[in-house]
């Protein structure tokens, strides 16, 4: 069964940071890394684990809001 894909856009600065992070790692591409990270976050959330403190979550939400991702 063929899997379909959707595209998302990342800020270039974030993309470049991930590129630097995956150099020499098991990840072959930024896409592989991002897919892995999202799967890990979803699995942790479904297991009831909270990977972020409330303060970290609020900081991320503020940064995303400042970048225009939230109203």
N, CA, C, O and CB atoms as a CASP TS submission, in Angstrom:
PFRMAT TS
TARGET T0000
AUTHOR 0000-0000-0000
METHOD Language model
MODEL 1
PARENT N/A
ATOM      1  N   UNK     1       0.840  -1.180   0.000  1.00  0.00           N
ATOM      2  CA  UNK     1       0.000   0.000   0.000  1.00  0.00           C
ATOM      3  C   UNK     1       0.888   1.247   0.000  1.00  0.00           C
ATOM      4  O   UNK     1       1.765   1.399   0.851  1.00  0.00           O
ATOM      5  CB  UNK     1      -0.957  -0.004   1.221  1.00  0.00           C
ATOM      6  N   UNK     2       0.652   2.113  -0.944  1.00  0.00           N
ATOM      7  CA  UNK     2       1.463   3.323  -1.073  1.00  0.00           C
ATOM      8  C   UNK     2       1.009   4.372  -0.071  1.00  0.00           C
ATOM      9  O   UNK     2      -0.185   4.623   0.090  1.00  0.00           O
ATOM     10  CB  UNK     2       1.383   3.882  -2.504  1.00  0.00           C
ATOM     11  N   UNK     3       1.978   4.978   0.599  1.00  0.00           N
ATOM     12  CA  UNK     3       1.697   6.021   1.573  1.00  0.00           C
ATOM     13  C   UNK     3       1.673   7.378   0.882  1.00  0.00           C
ATOM     14  O   UNK     3       2.539   7.678   0.060  1.00  0.00           O
ATOM     15  CB  UNK     3       2.741   6.007   2.708  1.00  0.00           C
ATOM     16  N   UNK     4       0.683   8.193   1.217  1.00  0.00           N
ATOM     17  CA  UNK     4       0.645   9.539   0.665  1.00  0.00           C
ATOM     18  C   UNK     4       1.324  10.491   1.642  1.00  0.00           C
ATOM     19  O   UNK     4       1.438  10.191   2.830  1.00  0.00           O
ATOM     20  CB  UNK     4      -0.816   9.984   0.377  1.00  0.00           C
ATOM     21  N   UNK     5       1.768  11.624   1.147  1.00  0.00           N
ATOM     22  CA  UNK     5       2.486  12.586   1.964  1.00  0.00           C
ATOM     23  C   UNK     5       1.885  13.973   1.813  1.00  0.00           C
ATOM     24  O   UNK     5       1.297  14.302   0.783  1.00  0.00           O
ATOM     25  CB  UNK     5       3.964  12.605   1.593  1.00  0.00           C
ATOM     26  N   UNK     6       2.039  14.772   2.841  1.00  0.00           N
ATOM     27  CA  UNK     6       1.663  16.182   2.825  1.00  0.00           C
ATOM     28  C   UNK     6       2.932  16.982   3.053  1.00  0.00           C
ATOM     29  O   UNK     6       3.855  16.517   3.722  1.00  0.00           O
ATOM     30  CB  UNK     6       0.568  16.513   3.911  1.00  0.00           C
ATOM     31  N   UNK     7       2.978  18.162   2.507  1.00  0.00           N
ATOM     32  CA  UNK     7       4.146  19.021   2.685  1.00  0.00           C
ATOM     33  C   UNK     7       3.884  20.060   3.748  1.00  0.00           C
ATOM     34  O   UNK     7       2.760  20.535   3.915  1.00  0.00           O
ATOM     35  CB  UNK     7       4.528  19.698   1.373  1.00  0.00           C
ATOM     36  N   UNK     8       4.956  20.414   4.476  1.00  0.00           N
ATOM     37  CA  UNK     8       4.907  21.525   5.420  1.00  0.00           C
ATOM     38  C   UNK     8       6.130  22.394   5.159  1.00  0.00           C
ATOM     39  O   UNK     8       7.130  21.930   4.611  1.00  0.00           O
ATOM     40  CB  UNK     8       4.866  21.022   6.914  1.00  0.00           C
ATOM     41  N   UNK     9       6.042  23.635   5.548  1.00  0.00           N
ATOM     42  CA  UNK     9       7.176  24.544   5.386  1.00  0.00           C
ATOM     43  C   UNK     9       7.789  24.801   6.757  1.00  0.00           C
ATOM     44  O   UNK     9       7.083  25.008   7.744  1.00  0.00           O
ATOM     45  CB  UNK     9       6.739  25.886   4.707  1.00  0.00           C
ATOM     46  N   UNK    10       9.114  24.784   6.796  1.00  0.00           N
ATOM     47  CA  UNK    10       9.853  25.105   8.017  1.00  0.00           C
ATOM     48  C   UNK    10      10.576  26.423   7.798  1.00  0.00           C
ATOM     49  O   UNK    10      11.023  26.716   6.688  1.00  0.00           O
ATOM     50  CB  UNK    10      10.860  23.966   8.397  1.00  0.00           C
ATOM     51  N   UNK    11      10.692  27.215   8.851  1.00  0.00           N
ATOM     52  CA  UNK    11      11.532  28.398   8.713  1.00  0.00           C
ATOM     53  C   UNK    11      12.948  27.946   8.335  1.00  0.00           C
ATOM     54  O   UNK    11      13.442  26.943   8.849  1.00  0.00           O
ATOM     55  CB  UNK    11      11.541  29.242  10.036  1.00  0.00           C
ATOM     56  N   UNK    12      13.585  28.680   7.450  1.00  0.00           N
ATOM     57  CA  UNK    12      14.904  28.271   6.951  1.00  0.00           C
ATOM     58  C   UNK    12      15.915  28.118   8.079  1.00  0.00           C
ATOM     59  O   UNK    12      16.746  27.210   8.045  1.00  0.00           O
ATOM     60  CB  UNK    12      15.421  29.281   5.933  1.00  0.00           C
ATOM     61  N   UNK    13      15.857  28.987   9.068  1.00  0.00           N
ATOM     62  CA  UNK    13      16.793  28.899  10.196  1.00  0.00           C
ATOM     63  C   UNK    13      16.645  27.554  10.924  1.00  0.00           C
ATOM     64  O   UNK    13      17.642  26.925  11.280  1.00  0.00           O
ATOM     65  CB  UNK    13      16.557  30.071  11.185  1.00  0.00           C
ATOM     66  N   UNK    14      15.412  27.123  11.138  1.00  0.00           N
ATOM     67  CA  UNK    14      15.170  25.840  11.788  1.00  0.00           C
ATOM     68  C   UNK    14      15.665  24.691  10.920  1.00  0.00           C
ATOM     69  O   UNK    14      16.280  23.746  11.413  1.00  0.00           O
ATOM     70  CB  UNK    14      13.680  25.667  12.094  1.00  0.00           C
ATOM     71  N   UNK    15      15.392  24.782   9.632  1.00  0.00           N
ATOM     72  CA  UNK    15      15.851  23.758   8.685  1.00  0.00           C
ATOM     73  C   UNK    15      17.375  23.614   8.756  1.00  0.00           C
ATOM     74  O   UNK    15      17.900  22.502   8.811  1.00  0.00           O
ATOM     75  CB  UNK    15      15.410  24.115   7.237  1.00  0.00           C
ATOM     76  N   UNK    16      18.069  24.742   8.754  1.00  0.00           N
ATOM     77  CA  UNK    16      19.549  24.722   8.807  1.00  0.00           C
ATOM     78  C   UNK    16      20.052  24.141  10.126  1.00  0.00           C
ATOM     79  O   UNK    16      21.049  23.418  10.147  1.00  0.00           O
ATOM     80  CB  UNK    16      20.114  26.148   8.619  1.00  0.00           C
ATOM     81  N   UNK    17      19.369  24.453  11.223  1.00  0.00           N
ATOM     82  CA  UNK    17      19.760  23.884  12.516  1.00  0.00           C
ATOM     83  C   UNK    17      19.615  22.363  12.507  1.00  0.00           C
ATOM     84  O   UNK    17      20.482  21.647  13.008  1.00  0.00           O
ATOM     85  CB  UNK    17      18.911  24.491  13.650  1.00  0.00           C
ATOM     86  N   UNK    18      18.521  21.882  11.938  1.00  0.00           N
ATOM     87  CA  UNK    18      18.317  20.436  11.866  1.00  0.00           C
ATOM     88  C   UNK    18      19.373  19.808  10.969  1.00  0.00           C
ATOM     89  O   UNK    18      19.901  18.742  11.287  1.00  0.00           O
ATOM     90  CB  UNK    18      16.900  20.105  11.346  1.00  0.00           C
ATOM     91  N   UNK    19      19.685  20.457   9.854  1.00  0.00           N
ATOM     92  CA  UNK    19      20.748  19.942   8.976  1.00  0.00           C
ATOM     93  C   UNK    19      22.047  19.753   9.757  1.00  0.00           C
ATOM     94  O   UNK    19      22.710  18.723   9.630  1.00  0.00           O
ATOM     95  CB  UNK    19      20.979  20.900   7.783  1.00  0.00           C
ATOM     96  N   UNK    20      22.404  20.739  10.553  1.00  0.00           N
ATOM     97  CA  UNK    20      23.622  20.642  11.351  1.00  0.00           C
ATOM     98  C   UNK    20      23.538  19.544  12.387  1.00  0.00           C
ATOM     99  O   UNK    20      24.529  18.867  12.660  1.00  0.00           O
ATOM    100  CB  UNK    20      23.908  21.956  12.028  1.00  0.00           C
ATOM    101  N   UNK    21      22.369  19.364  12.963  1.00  0.00           N
ATOM    102  CA  UNK    21      22.170  18.354  13.994  1.00  0.00           C
ATOM    103  C   UNK    21      22.264  16.929  13.438  1.00  0.00           C
ATOM    104  O   UNK    21      22.749  16.028  14.122  1.00  0.00           O
ATOM    105  CB  UNK    21      20.823  18.559  14.658  1.00  0.00           C
ATOM    106  N   UNK    22      21.805  16.728  12.211  1.00  0.00           N
ATOM    107  CA  UNK    22      21.781  15.363  11.669  1.00  0.00           C
ATOM    108  C   UNK    22      23.082  14.961  10.994  1.00  0.00           C
ATOM    109  O   UNK    22      23.263  13.793  10.648  1.00  0.00           O
ATOM    110  CB  UNK    22      20.655  15.226  10.685  1.00  0.00           C
ATOM    111  N   UNK    23      23.993  15.916  10.803  1.00  0.00           N
ATOM    112  CA  UNK    23      25.272  15.590  10.162  1.00  0.00           C
ATOM    113  C   UNK    23      25.963  14.482  10.956  1.00  0.00           C
ATOM    114  O   UNK    23      26.227  14.625  12.150  1.00  0.00           O
ATOM    115  CB  UNK    23      26.190  16.855  10.065  1.00  0.00           C
ATOM    116  N   UNK    24      26.245  13.387  10.278  1.00  0.00           N
ATOM    117  CA  UNK    24      26.919  12.262  10.912  1.00  0.00           C
ATOM    118  C   UNK    24      26.006  11.386  11.766  1.00  0.00           C
ATOM    119  O   UNK    24      26.484  10.489  12.461  1.00  0.00           O
ATOM    120  CB  UNK    24      28.032  12.768  11.752  1.00  0.00           C
ATOM    121  N   UNK    25      24.711  11.635  11.724  1.00  0.00           N
ATOM    122  CA  UNK    25      23.768  10.832  12.511  1.00  0.00           C
ATOM    123  C   UNK    25      23.137   9.749  11.638  1.00  0.00           C
ATOM    124  O   UNK    25      23.490   9.581  10.471  1.00  0.00           O
ATOM    125  CB  UNK    25      22.668  11.730  13.130  1.00  0.00           C
ATOM    126  N   UNK    26      22.215   9.037  12.223  1.00  0.00           N
ATOM    127  CA  UNK    26      21.517   7.975  11.475  1.00  0.00           C
ATOM    128  C   UNK    26      20.446   8.532  10.536  1.00  0.00           C
ATOM    129  O   UNK    26      19.905   7.805   9.703  1.00  0.00           O
ATOM    130  CB  UNK    26      20.876   6.985  12.446  1.00  0.00           C
ATOM    131  N   UNK    27      20.144   9.820  10.676  1.00  0.00           N
ATOM    132  CA  UNK    27      19.124  10.426   9.836  1.00  0.00           C
ATOM    133  C   UNK    27      19.715  10.829   8.498  1.00  0.00           C
ATOM    134  O   UNK    27      20.762  11.473   8.430  1.00  0.00           O
ATOM    135  CB  UNK    27      18.501  11.637  10.531  1.00  0.00           C
ATOM    136  N   UNK    28      19.023  10.438   7.434  1.00  0.00           N
ATOM    137  CA  UNK    28      19.514  10.713   6.087  1.00  0.00           C
ATOM    138  C   UNK    28      19.064  12.070   5.561  1.00  0.00           C
ATOM    139  O   UNK    28      19.624  12.586   4.593  1.00  0.00           O
ATOM    140  CB  UNK    28      19.057   9.631   5.147  1.00  0.00           C
ATOM    141  N   UNK    29      18.037  12.650   6.211  1.00  0.00           N
ATOM    142  CA  UNK    29      17.505  13.923   5.724  1.00  0.00           C
ATOM    143  C   UNK    29      16.795  14.664   6.856  1.00  0.00           C
ATOM    144  O   UNK    29      16.482  14.091   7.900  1.00  0.00           O
ATOM    145  CB  UNK    29      16.537  13.694   4.538  1.00  0.00           C
ATOM    146  N   UNK    30      16.554  15.940   6.621  1.00  0.00           N
ATOM    147  CA  UNK    30      15.781  16.736   7.573  1.00  0.00           C
ATOM    148  C   UNK    30      14.390  16.129   7.708  1.00  0.00           C
ATOM    149  O   UNK    30      13.843  16.062   8.808  1.00  0.00           O
ATOM    150  CB  UNK    30      15.695  18.227   7.123  1.00  0.00           C
ATOM    151  N   UNK    31      13.830  15.697   6.616  1.00  0.00           N
ATOM    152  CA  UNK    31      12.502  15.069   6.638  1.00  0.00           C
ATOM    153  C   UNK    31      12.492  13.873   7.580  1.00  0.00           C
ATOM    154  O   UNK    31      11.589  13.752   8.408  1.00  0.00           O
ATOM    155  CB  UNK    31      12.082  14.629   5.220  1.00  0.00           C
ATOM    156  N   UNK    32      13.479  12.987   7.470  1.00  0.00           N
ATOM    157  CA  UNK    32      13.550  11.809   8.340  1.00  0.00           C
ATOM    158  C   UNK    32      13.585  12.217   9.809  1.00  0.00           C
ATOM    159  O   UNK    32      12.913  11.619  10.649  1.00  0.00           O
ATOM    160  CB  UNK    32      14.787  10.963   7.999  1.00  0.00           C
ATOM    161  N   UNK    33      14.376  13.240  10.105  1.00  0.00           N
ATOM    162  CA  UNK    33      14.506  13.712  11.481  1.00  0.00           C
ATOM    163  C   UNK    33      13.177  14.272  11.991  1.00  0.00           C
ATOM    164  O   UNK    33      12.747  13.943  13.097  1.00  0.00           O
ATOM    165  CB  UNK    33      15.609  14.782  11.580  1.00  0.00           C
ATOM    166  N   UNK    34      12.533  15.109  11.192  1.00  0.00           N
ATOM    167  CA  UNK    34      11.279  15.731  11.604  1.00  0.00           C
ATOM    168  C   UNK    34      10.197  14.676  11.796  1.00  0.00           C
ATOM    169  O   UNK    34       9.456  14.734  12.777  1.00  0.00           O
ATOM    170  CB  UNK    34      10.830  16.773  10.570  1.00  0.00           C
ATOM    171  N   UNK    35      10.091  13.723  10.891  1.00  0.00           N
ATOM    172  CA  UNK    35       9.099  12.651  11.024  1.00  0.00           C
ATOM    173  C   UNK    35       9.357  11.872  12.309  1.00  0.00           C
ATOM    174  O   UNK    35       8.422  11.571  13.051  1.00  0.00           O
ATOM    175  CB  UNK    35       9.139  11.700   9.794  1.00  0.00           C
ATOM    176  N   UNK    36      10.614  11.546  12.574  1.00  0.00           N
ATOM    177  CA  UNK    36      10.961  10.818  13.796  1.00  0.00           C
ATOM    178  C   UNK    36      10.572  11.626  15.042  1.00  0.00           C
ATOM    179  O   UNK    36       9.963  11.090  15.967  1.00  0.00           O
ATOM    180  CB  UNK    36      12.474  10.497  13.818  1.00  0.00           C
ATOM    181  N   UNK    37      10.926  12.911  15.058  1.00  0.00           N
ATOM    182  CA  UNK    37      10.633  13.754  16.214  1.00  0.00           C
ATOM    183  C   UNK    37       9.131  13.841  16.472  1.00  0.00           C
ATOM    184  O   UNK    37       8.692  13.770  17.620  1.00  0.00           O
ATOM    185  CB  UNK    37      11.211  15.154  16.006  1.00  0.00           C
ATOM    186  N   UNK    38       8.350  13.993  15.418  1.00  0.00           N
ATOM    187  CA  UNK    38       6.895  14.086  15.575  1.00  0.00           C
ATOM    188  C   UNK    38       6.329  12.765  16.087  1.00  0.00           C
ATOM    189  O   UNK    38       5.477  12.757  16.976  1.00  0.00           O
ATOM    190  CB  UNK    38       6.227  14.470  14.237  1.00  0.00           C
ATOM    191  N   UNK    39       6.793  11.656  15.534  1.00  0.00           N
ATOM    192  CA  UNK    39       6.323  10.347  16.010  1.00  0.00           C
ATOM    193  C   UNK    39       6.647  10.143  17.482  1.00  0.00           C
ATOM    194  O   UNK    39       5.820   9.620  18.230  1.00  0.00           O
ATOM    195  CB  UNK    39       6.947   9.221  15.180  1.00  0.00           C
ATOM    196  N   UNK    40       7.840  10.547  17.907  1.00  0.00           N
ATOM    197  CA  UNK    40       8.242  10.418  19.309  1.00  0.00           C
ATOM    198  C   UNK    40       7.348  11.274  20.209  1.00  0.00           C
ATOM    199  O   UNK    40       6.927  10.825  21.275  1.00  0.00           O
ATOM    200  CB  UNK    40       9.720  10.822  19.486  1.00  0.00           C
ATOM    201  N   UNK    41       7.063  12.486  19.787  1.00  0.00           N
ATOM    202  CA  UNK    41       6.218  13.372  20.588  1.00  0.00           C
ATOM    203  C   UNK    41       4.800  12.819  20.706  1.00  0.00           C
ATOM    204  O   UNK    41       4.203  12.861  21.781  1.00  0.00           O
ATOM    205  CB  UNK    41       6.186  14.778  19.975  1.00  0.00           C
ATOM    206  N   UNK    42       4.268  12.308  19.613  1.00  0.00           N
ATOM    207  CA  UNK    42       2.913  11.739  19.635  1.00  0.00           C
ATOM    208  C   UNK    42       2.879  10.504  20.528  1.00  0.00           C
ATOM    209  O   UNK    42       1.954  10.341  21.324  1.00  0.00           O
ATOM    210  CB  UNK    42       2.443  11.379  18.200  1.00  0.00           C
ATOM    211  N   UNK    43       3.879   9.633  20.404  1.00  0.00           N
ATOM    212  CA  UNK    43       3.929   8.423  21.226  1.00  0.00           C
ATOM    213  C   UNK    43       4.004   8.776  22.709  1.00  0.00           C
ATOM    214  O   UNK    43       3.322   8.162  23.530  1.00  0.00           O
ATOM    215  CB  UNK    43       5.131   7.553  20.828  1.00  0.00           C
ATOM    216  N   UNK    44       4.828   9.761  23.052  1.00  0.00           N
ATOM    217  CA  UNK    44       4.963  10.168  24.452  1.00  0.00           C
ATOM    218  C   UNK    44       3.654  10.751  24.973  1.00  0.00           C
ATOM    219  O   UNK    44       3.244  10.482  26.102  1.00  0.00           O
ATOM    220  CB  UNK    44       6.099  11.193  24.610  1.00  0.00           C
ATOM    221  N   UNK    45       3.008  11.550  24.136  1.00  0.00           N
ATOM    222  CA  UNK    45       1.734  12.150  24.537  1.00  0.00           C
ATOM    223  C   UNK    45       0.676  11.073  24.748  1.00  0.00           C
ATOM    224  O   UNK    45      -0.074  11.116  25.723  1.00  0.00           O
ATOM    225  CB  UNK    45       1.257  13.164  23.482  1.00  0.00           C
ATOM    226  N   UNK    46       0.619  10.115  23.839  1.00  0.00           N
ATOM    227  CA  UNK    46      -0.357   9.039  23.959  1.00  0.00           C
ATOM    228  C   UNK    46      -0.090   8.149  25.170  1.00  0.00           C
ATOM    229  O   UNK    46      -1.015   7.570  25.739  1.00  0.00           O
ATOM    230  CB  UNK    46      -0.360   8.201  22.699  1.00  0.00           C
ATOM    231  N   UNK    47       1.178   8.045  25.558  1.00  0.00           N
ATOM    232  CA  UNK    47       1.552   7.246  26.726  1.00  0.00           C
ATOM    233  C   UNK    47       1.348   8.027  28.024  1.00  0.00           C
ATOM    234  O   UNK    47       1.516   7.483  29.115  1.00  0.00           O
ATOM    235  CB  UNK    47       3.012   6.791  26.611  1.00  0.00           C
ATOM    236  N   UNK    48       0.985   9.306  27.900  1.00  0.00           N
ATOM    237  CA  UNK    48       0.759  10.128  29.069  1.00  0.00           C
ATOM    238  C   UNK    48       2.016  10.805  29.578  1.00  0.00           C
ATOM    239  O   UNK    48       1.983  11.453  30.623  1.00  0.00           O
ATOM    240  CB  UNK    48       0.168   9.307  30.148  1.00  0.00           C
ATOM    241  N   UNK    49       3.126  10.667  28.861  1.00  0.00           N
ATOM    242  CA  UNK    49       4.359  11.340  29.250  1.00  0.00           C
ATOM    243  C   UNK    49       4.301  12.779  28.779  1.00  0.00           C
ATOM    244  O   UNK    49       3.808  13.063  27.687  1.00  0.00           O
ATOM    245  CB  UNK    49       5.602  10.619  28.669  1.00  0.00           C
ATOM    246  N   UNK    50       4.796  13.673  29.589  1.00  0.00           N
ATOM    247  CA  UNK    50       4.859  15.070  29.183  1.00  0.00           C
ATOM    248  C   UNK    50       6.322  15.428  29.000  1.00  0.00           C
ATOM    249  O   UNK    50       7.067  15.534  29.974  1.00  0.00           O
ATOM    250  CB  UNK    50       4.168  16.010  30.229  1.00  0.00           C
ATOM    251  N   UNK    51       6.735  15.613  27.754  1.00  0.00           N
ATOM    252  CA  UNK    51       8.132  15.883  27.455  1.00  0.00           C
ATOM    253  C   UNK    51       8.545  17.306  27.803  1.00  0.00           C
ATOM    254  O   UNK    51       9.733  17.591  27.957  1.00  0.00           O
ATOM    255  CB  UNK    51       8.398  15.622  26.003  1.00  0.00           C
ATOM    256  N   UNK    52       7.571  18.196  27.925  1.00  0.00           N
ATOM    257  CA  UNK    52       7.869  19.605  28.182  1.00  0.00           C
ATOM    258  C   UNK    52       7.256  20.038  29.505  1.00  0.00           C
ATOM    259  O   UNK    52       6.183  19.573  29.890  1.00  0.00           O
ATOM    260  CB  UNK    52       7.349  20.493  27.034  1.00  0.00           C
ATOM    261  N   UNK    53       7.948  20.930  30.189  1.00  0.00           N
ATOM    262  CA  UNK    53       7.345  21.556  31.356  1.00  0.00           C
ATOM    263  C   UNK    53       6.321  22.570  30.866  1.00  0.00           C
ATOM    264  O   UNK    53       6.316  22.941  29.693  1.00  0.00           O
ATOM    265  CB  UNK    53       8.423  22.232  32.266  1.00  0.00           C
ATOM    266  N   UNK    54       5.467  23.009  31.758  1.00  0.00           N
ATOM    267  CA  UNK    54       4.465  24.011  31.383  1.00  0.00           C
ATOM    268  C   UNK    54       5.146  25.302  30.935  1.00  0.00           C
ATOM    269  O   UNK    54       4.670  25.975  30.020  1.00  0.00           O
ATOM    270  CB  UNK    54       3.508  24.293  32.564  1.00  0.00           C
ATOM    271  N   UNK    55       6.260  25.646  31.580  1.00  0.00           N
ATOM    272  CA  UNK    55       7.019  26.847  31.211  1.00  0.00           C
ATOM    273  C   UNK    55       7.595  26.714  29.801  1.00  0.00           C
ATOM    274  O   UNK    55       7.552  27.668  29.025  1.00  0.00           O
ATOM    275  CB  UNK    55       8.153  27.103  32.225  1.00  0.00           C
ATOM    276  N   UNK    56       8.133  25.541  29.465  1.00  0.00           N
ATOM    277  CA  UNK    56       8.673  25.318  28.122  1.00  0.00           C
ATOM    278  C   UNK    56       7.565  25.384  27.078  1.00  0.00           C
ATOM    279  O   UNK    56       7.735  25.986  26.018  1.00  0.00           O
ATOM    280  CB  UNK    56       9.390  23.960  28.048  1.00  0.00           C
ATOM    281  N   UNK    57       6.436  24.765  27.385  1.00  0.00           N
ATOM    282  CA  UNK    57       5.298  24.771  26.460  1.00  0.00           C
ATOM    283  C   UNK    57       4.829  26.202  26.212  1.00  0.00           C
ATOM    284  O   UNK    57       4.558  26.576  25.071  1.00  0.00           O
ATOM    285  CB  UNK    57       4.135  23.912  27.017  1.00  0.00           C
ATOM    286  N   UNK    58       4.733  27.007  27.274  1.00  0.00           N
ATOM    287  CA  UNK    58       4.296  28.402  27.136  1.00  0.00           C
ATOM    288  C   UNK    58       5.297  29.193  26.297  1.00  0.00           C
ATOM    289  O   UNK    58       4.899  30.031  25.488  1.00  0.00           O
ATOM    290  CB  UNK    58       4.126  29.061  28.526  1.00  0.00           C
ATOM    291  N   UNK    59       6.592  28.933  26.484  1.00  0.00           N
ATOM    292  CA  UNK    59       7.614  29.622  25.701  1.00  0.00           C
ATOM    293  C   UNK    59       7.523  29.290  24.225  1.00  0.00           C
ATOM    294  O   UNK    59       7.670  30.168  23.375  1.00  0.00           O
ATOM    295  CB  UNK    59       8.987  29.272  26.216  1.00  0.00           C
ATOM    296  N   UNK    60       7.282  28.025  23.918  1.00  0.00           N
ATOM    297  CA  UNK    60       7.148  27.597  22.525  1.00  0.00           C
ATOM    298  C   UNK    60       5.912  28.238  21.901  1.00  0.00           C
ATOM    299  O   UNK    60       5.961  28.737  20.777  1.00  0.00           O
ATOM    300  CB  UNK    60       7.064  26.052  22.429  1.00  0.00           C
ATOM    301  N   UNK    61       4.810  28.219  22.636  1.00  0.00           N
ATOM    302  CA  UNK    61       3.585  28.832  22.122  1.00  0.00           C
ATOM    303  C   UNK    61       3.782  30.324  21.863  1.00  0.00           C
ATOM    304  O   UNK    61       3.292  30.851  20.864  1.00  0.00           O
ATOM    305  CB  UNK    61       2.427  28.616  23.106  1.00  0.00           C
ATOM    306  N   UNK    62       4.499  31.007  22.758  1.00  0.00           N
ATOM    307  CA  UNK    62       4.759  32.436  22.567  1.00  0.00           C
ATOM    308  C   UNK    62       5.599  32.667  21.316  1.00  0.00           C
ATOM    309  O   UNK    62       5.299  33.562  20.527  1.00  0.00           O
ATOM    310  CB  UNK    62       5.469  33.027  23.799  1.00  0.00           C
ATOM    311  N   UNK    63       6.640  31.873  21.131  1.00  0.00           N
ATOM    312  CA  UNK    63       7.490  32.033  19.942  1.00  0.00           C
ATOM    313  C   UNK    63       6.692  31.787  18.665  1.00  0.00           C
ATOM    314  O   UNK    63       6.828  32.526  17.691  1.00  0.00           O
ATOM    315  CB  UNK    63       8.692  31.072  20.005  1.00  0.00           C
ATOM    316  N   UNK    64       5.857  30.744  18.673  1.00  0.00           N
ATOM    317  CA  UNK    64       5.043  30.463  17.489  1.00  0.00           C
ATOM    318  C   UNK    64       4.039  31.584  17.231  1.00  0.00           C
ATOM    319  O   UNK    64       3.793  31.949  16.082  1.00  0.00           O
ATOM    320  CB  UNK    64       4.307  29.127  17.651  1.00  0.00           C
ATOM    321  N   UNK    65       3.465  32.126  18.293  1.00  0.00           N
ATOM    322  CA  UNK    65       2.522  33.237  18.146  1.00  0.00           C
ATOM    323  C   UNK    65       3.242  34.453  17.583  1.00  0.00           C
ATOM    324  O   UNK    65       2.724  35.124  16.691  1.00  0.00           O
ATOM    325  CB  UNK    65       1.857  33.582  19.500  1.00  0.00           C
ATOM    326  N   UNK    66       4.452  34.745  18.105  1.00  0.00           N
ATOM    327  CA  UNK    66       5.230  35.878  17.622  1.00  0.00           C
ATOM    328  C   UNK    66       5.614  35.724  16.150  1.00  0.00           C
ATOM    329  O   UNK    66       5.765  36.714  15.434  1.00  0.00           O
ATOM    330  CB  UNK    66       6.480  36.045  18.466  1.00  0.00           C
ATOM    331  N   UNK    67       5.770  34.477  15.705  1.00  0.00           N
ATOM    332  CA  UNK    67       6.103  34.203  14.308  1.00  0.00           C
ATOM    333  C   UNK    67       4.853  34.206  13.407  1.00  0.00           C
ATOM    334  O   UNK    67       4.961  34.111  12.184  1.00  0.00           O
ATOM    335  CB  UNK    67       6.821  32.855  14.200  1.00  0.00           C
ATOM    336  N   UNK    68       3.680  34.315  14.022  1.00  0.00           N
ATOM    337  CA  UNK    68       2.450  34.403  13.240  1.00  0.00           C
ATOM    338  C   UNK    68       1.758  33.081  13.009  1.00  0.00           C
ATOM    339  O   UNK    68       0.842  33.008  12.190  1.00  0.00           O
ATOM    340  CB  UNK    68       2.740  35.019  11.937  1.00  0.00           C
ATOM    341  N   UNK    69       2.171  32.018  13.713  1.00  0.00           N
ATOM    342  CA  UNK    69       1.531  30.718  13.526  1.00  0.00           C
ATOM    343  C   UNK    69       0.233  30.576  14.291  1.00  0.00           C
ATOM    344  O   UNK    69      -0.600  29.740  13.942  1.00  0.00           O
ATOM    345  CB  UNK    69       2.464  29.631  13.936  1.00  0.00           C
ATOM    346  N   UNK    70       0.041  31.387  15.342  1.00  0.00           N
ATOM    347  CA  UNK    70      -1.196  31.405  16.122  1.00  0.00           C
ATOM    348  C   UNK    70      -1.750  32.815  16.099  1.00  0.00           C
ATOM    349  O   UNK    70      -1.011  33.793  15.989  1.00  0.00           O
ATOM    350  CB  UNK    70      -0.957  30.922  17.588  1.00  0.00           C
ATOM    351  N   UNK    71      -3.057  32.897  16.204  1.00  0.00           N
ATOM    352  CA  UNK    71      -3.721  34.218  16.300  1.00  0.00           C
ATOM    353  C   UNK    71      -3.796  34.636  17.740  1.00  0.00           C
ATOM    354  O   UNK    71      -4.314  35.710  18.045  1.00  0.00           O
ATOM    355  CB  UNK    71      -5.142  34.189  15.679  1.00  0.00           C
TER
END
